[in-house]
Amino acid sequence: MNLTETITSIAQEEAVNLLLLNGLNSGGSFALWRKPKTQTLEFILDDSYSALRLGLNLEELPQGFVVHPFADQEDKKAFFIRASQYFKFNLAEPLYSEDLPIWIQSSLNSDQNNSQKIESLLRQKSVLDKSNPVHGTEKEAFLQLVNLGIDAISRGELEKIVPARTKKVALPEGFDLARTFLTLLHSYPNSFVNFFHIPQVGTWMGATPEVLIETKGDFFYTMALAGTQPAKGENPMKSAAWTQKEIEEQALVSRYIVDCFKKIRLREYEEHGPKTVMAGNLLHLRSDFKVNMKATGFPQLGSVMLDLLHPTSAVCGMPRKEAHEFLQEHESFDRSFFAGFLGPVNIESETSIYVNLRTANFQENEVILFAGAGVTEDSDPEKEWEETEMKCEIIGKFIKNPIA
């Protein structure tokens, strides 16, 4: 590591510590994120003490960050972090104290151990909803849930179901949140790496590979992401071999997106894929969709498709209504924000909403990891369990083994 890289590395960690410290000390809601394949770290803070919930007319919202749970909300509202303060910087360039805004500079103090203060605040402010506790799902219970899903599919009640499970890990003493977050950034360049805190609601961190909807200028984007296998060998993307089960699973997700386009009589769209993509140490099949909103006369396509797509068949199943009812009846825990959606809205004329996968919920002394697996008639319950173990490790390994 040369001198410039050393300066940049130190500046990044100090900057992330200051952002986290300001957010947790503010008493308000905040989010920190980096979009896939970019070098820009972004921070937003809503300094009001009460959690804000707004409707999902994306085109009319102020700049901010939206967070929505998996379960449908009767009032069709989501948590919204309004941009009282906004800051971004390039991770590939050195950052110095004079580059920071005044409201961050005021908290600079070299005599304080910010990482320890952040750990203490993280434990104090993380919320455990005692009315609906999350329990780690044991293997036997998950296998039973998978078998119930396979039985429902074989009876013709479902085409696909996506059961989920949780896994608890202890939050280690001396946990360094800023360093862990930076490690996620460097480890998962193709994922939306994020951390958000909403007082009395929840504290979450994740690295999700899946775009739900995105709008940039006149263009709308979405993707169908499904099928999972571990990345192996020197060139895993070229050596990947997909089974018929995985190909059909991904095709179901793509078909659902096309059905949504048909529902709103949208016929002019581009579809590319499926192709193999890498997310951390896992491979997936992905198809990309693109629409010119101006040419097709759909300026509000982002809001319309968000309503139609969530929850996607990749996190719920098909048919969506029956799959959702099956999960509500048989899953033993509240998914909360897992398999919901989140992301920046109307920041620099772009909105990027992601499915909240590969995510972790912070409690006072532990972290809850979440993972799901797509089940079809050809599924092997043991293999579905192994898939959820791999997905839990994407975030879990960095929490269980903090970087020294």
Secondary structure, 3 states (H helix, E strand, C coil): CCHHHHHHHHHHHHHHHHHHHHHHHHCCEEEEEECCCCCEEEEEEECCCCCCEEECCHHHCCCEEEEECCCCCCCCEEEEEECCEEEEEECCCCCCHHHCCHHHHCCCCCCCCHHHHHHHHHHHHCCCCCCCCCCCCCHHHHHHHHHHHHHHHHCCCCCEECCEEEEEEECCCCCCHHHHHHHHHHHCCCCEEEEEEECCCEEEEEEECCEEEEEECCEEEEEEEEEEEECCCCCHHHHCCCCHHHHHHHHHHHHHHHHHHHHCCCCCCEEEEEEEEEECCEEEEEEEEEEEHHHHCCCCHHHHHHHHHCCCCCCCEECHHHHHHHHHHHCCCCCCCCCCEEEEECECCEEEEEECCCEEEECCCEEEEEEECCECCCCCHHHHHHHHHHHHHHHHHHHHCCCC
